Amino acid sequence: MPAAGGSAKRLTHTVEPEFEAHAWVAPEYVRVPGEGGIAIPARLYRPLEPSSAKRPAVLFVHGAGYLQNADRAWSYYQREFMFHTFLVQHGFVVLDMDYRASAGYGRDWRTAIWSGRGRTEDLQPGRQWLVANHGVDPERIGLLRRLCTAALRH
């Protein structure tokens, strides 16, 4: 911490030039309308260039439900962040939601998974929100969990 009136001084630089030179995609921080009026925090990654064609999309499911991932910090899933960038650069929209049962939103949010609620019920509103608001093709939406995909059907 700098002294009062002082300025911070960088002491180290450990990021490789190749990493810094890459065109990483910064997420938008959004709230997806969920059932019962809840707002589901999420990171939205999308191509910047407009398209008249409907885009494919991926809903990212973070592991075991316990992580808080839609915050303004470096994710525990840095590998998936890099893959999100890859997908966006190939025309995909990616939604990374802190569905119910994620950490950091209070007891009721966290324990929703034990009452039979949680990520599975919040993924469907995420899918619908992408289709309604972000030009996503409802027939080309998948799930991504630790770089494994599966189809999500309506």
C-alpha positions as CSV (number, residue, x, y, z in Angstrom):
1,M,0.0,0.0,0.0
2,P,1.5,3.4,-0.9
3,A,1.9,6.0,1.8
4,A,-0.6,8.8,2.0
5,G,-0.2,11.0,-1.1
6,G,2.1,8.4,-2.8
7,S,1.5,6.3,-5.8
8,A,1.5,2.5,-6.4
9,K,4.6,1.1,-8.1
10,R,4.5,-2.2,-10.0
11,L,7.1,-4.6,-8.6
12,T,6.6,-7.6,-10.9
13,H,5.4,-8.5,-14.4
14,T,4.7,-12.2,-14.8
15,V,2.3,-12.2,-17.8
16,E,3.8,-13.7,-20.9
17,P,3.9,-11.3,-24.0
18,E,1.9,-13.9,-26.0
19,F,-0.9,-13.9,-23.5
20,E,-1.0,-10.1,-23.3
21,A,-1.0,-9.8,-27.1
22,H,-4.1,-12.1,-27.5
23,A,-7.5,-10.4,-28.3
24,W,-9.3,-11.7,-25.2
25,V,-13.0,-11.2,-25.1
26,A,-14.2,-9.2,-22.0
27,P,-17.6,-10.3,-20.7
28,E,-20.6,-8.1,-20.1
29,Y,-22.1,-8.4,-16.6
30,V,-25.8,-9.0,-17.0
31,R,-28.8,-10.2,-15.0
32,V,-31.0,-12.8,-16.7
33,P,-34.7,-12.8,-15.7
34,G,-35.5,-16.1,-14.0
35,E,-38.8,-17.7,-12.8
36,G,-40.6,-15.9,-10.0
37,G,-39.0,-12.6,-10.7
38,I,-35.4,-13.5,-9.7
39,A,-32.5,-12.0,-11.5
40,I,-29.7,-14.5,-12.2
41,P,-26.2,-12.9,-12.3
42,A,-24.3,-13.9,-15.4
43,R,-21.3,-13.1,-17.7
44,L,-22.3,-12.7,-21.3
45,Y,-19.6,-13.1,-24.0
46,R,-20.6,-12.2,-27.5
47,P,-19.1,-11.2,-30.9
48,L,-18.8,-7.5,-31.3
49,E,-19.5,-7.5,-35.0
50,P,-23.2,-7.4,-35.9
51,S,-24.8,-10.3,-37.8
52,S,-28.1,-10.8,-39.5
53,A,-27.8,-14.5,-39.1
54,K,-28.9,-16.3,-36.0
55,R,-25.9,-17.3,-33.9
56,P,-25.1,-20.5,-32.1
57,A,-24.7,-20.3,-28.3
58,V,-23.3,-22.1,-25.3
59,L,-24.5,-22.1,-21.7
60,F,-21.5,-22.7,-19.4
61,V,-22.3,-24.8,-16.3
62,H,-19.7,-24.2,-13.7
63,G,-18.7,-27.2,-11.6
64,A,-20.7,-28.7,-8.7
65,G,-22.8,-25.6,-8.4
66,Y,-20.8,-24.0,-5.6
67,L,-18.7,-21.5,-7.5
68,Q,-19.5,-17.8,-7.8
69,N,-18.4,-17.1,-11.4
70,A,-20.2,-14.0,-12.5
71,D,-18.1,-11.5,-10.6
72,R,-15.5,-9.0,-11.8
73,A,-12.5,-11.2,-10.9
74,W,-10.3,-13.8,-12.6
75,S,-12.4,-17.0,-12.7
76,Y,-11.3,-20.2,-11.2
77,Y,-12.1,-21.6,-14.7
78,Q,-9.4,-19.6,-16.5
79,R,-9.1,-22.4,-19.1
80,E,-12.9,-22.1,-19.9
81,F,-12.5,-18.3,-20.1
82,M,-9.9,-18.9,-22.8
83,F,-12.3,-21.3,-24.5
84,H,-15.1,-18.7,-24.3
85,T,-12.9,-16.3,-26.2
86,F,-12.2,-19.0,-28.8
87,L,-16.0,-19.6,-29.2
88,V,-16.9,-15.9,-29.5
89,Q,-14.1,-15.5,-32.1
90,H,-15.9,-18.3,-34.1
91,G,-19.3,-16.6,-33.9
92,F,-20.8,-18.1,-30.7
93,V,-22.6,-16.3,-27.9
94,V,-21.6,-17.7,-24.4
95,L,-23.6,-17.3,-21.2
96,D,-21.9,-18.1,-17.9
97,M,-24.6,-17.9,-15.2
98,D,-24.4,-18.0,-11.4
99,Y,-27.6,-20.1,-11.3
100,R,-29.2,-20.8,-8.0
101,A,-27.0,-22.9,-5.7
102,S,-24.0,-20.7,-6.6
103,A,-22.0,-19.3,-3.7
104,G,-22.1,-15.7,-2.7
105,Y,-25.8,-14.8,-2.9
106,G,-27.0,-15.9,0.5
107,R,-28.4,-19.0,2.2
108,D,-31.7,-19.3,0.2
109,W,-29.9,-19.0,-3.1
110,R,-27.2,-21.4,-2.1
111,T,-29.5,-24.1,-0.6
112,A,-32.0,-23.9,-3.5
113,I,-30.3,-27.0,-5.0
114,W,-31.4,-29.1,-2.0
115,S,-35.0,-28.2,-2.6
116,G,-34.9,-29.5,-6.1
117,R,-34.3,-26.1,-7.6
118,G,-31.1,-24.6,-9.0
119,R,-29.1,-24.8,-12.1
120,T,-31.3,-27.0,-14.2
121,E,-34.3,-24.6,-13.7
122,D,-32.2,-21.5,-14.3
123,L,-30.6,-22.7,-17.5
124,Q,-33.9,-22.7,-19.4
125,P,-34.6,-18.9,-18.7
126,G,-31.0,-18.3,-19.8
127,R,-31.6,-20.1,-23.1
128,Q,-34.9,-18.2,-23.6
129,W,-33.2,-14.8,-22.8
130,L,-30.4,-15.5,-25.4
131,V,-33.0,-16.3,-28.1
132,A,-35.2,-13.3,-27.3
133,N,-32.4,-10.7,-26.9
134,H,-29.2,-11.7,-28.5
135,G,-30.0,-13.2,-31.9
136,V,-29.4,-16.8,-30.9
137,D,-30.7,-19.7,-33.0
138,P,-32.9,-21.8,-30.6
139,E,-31.8,-25.0,-32.5
140,R,-28.1,-24.4,-31.9
141,I,-27.6,-24.0,-28.2
142,G,-25.4,-26.4,-26.2
143,L,-24.1,-26.8,-22.6
144,L,-20.5,-26.6,-21.7
145,R,-19.1,-28.1,-18.6
146,R,-15.4,-28.3,-18.2
147,L,-15.0,-28.4,-22.0
148,C,-17.6,-31.2,-22.4
149,T,-20.7,-30.3,-24.4
150,A,-24.2,-31.7,-24.6
151,A,-27.3,-30.5,-26.5
152,L,-29.9,-28.4,-24.7
153,R,-33.3,-28.9,-26.2
154,H,-36.4,-26.8,-25.4
